[in-house]
Amino acid sequence: MADEKPRKDEPRPGEIVNPSPDPDDEFAEFRPVIRALARKIVRYGLTTPAIILLEAERPLNWILSQGLHVINPTLSLATEFLSIASHDDLDRFARFLERREAFGVLIEEIERQEALREELRRLERGDRKRKKAKLPHEELR
């Protein structure tokens, strides 16, 4: 059992852990998929291009969801083979895209993940600066 791989939607060690979603959230079913996609976008530094693309394609989200439903059987073979996403994740994402607010919710999650990542970087830089600076009691030695 110790050799089990971590699930795709679970954060890796050192990743930002998000708070639990609101129980009244209408997108609660889709949050794990949204969060995983937003994390990958931020991890690869594609925040700005992703937001621009999502804003530009916002009117086409329903058409894109239907296209994803059509190619899901073929696409799921490739994504499962490459351990990117499961068939259920792709189906859940396609159902998420059917909703008019989908791209707005995804953009908000990407921006939130980016803000959390920037905060983590700022805290890490502060820790490094503190370690490099000499403490007053060290100068007396």
Summary of the structure (lengths in Angstrom):
residues: 141
radius of gyration: 19.6
end to end distance: 52.3
largest distance: 71.8
contacts: 320
relative contact order: 0.14
helix: 66%
strand: 0%
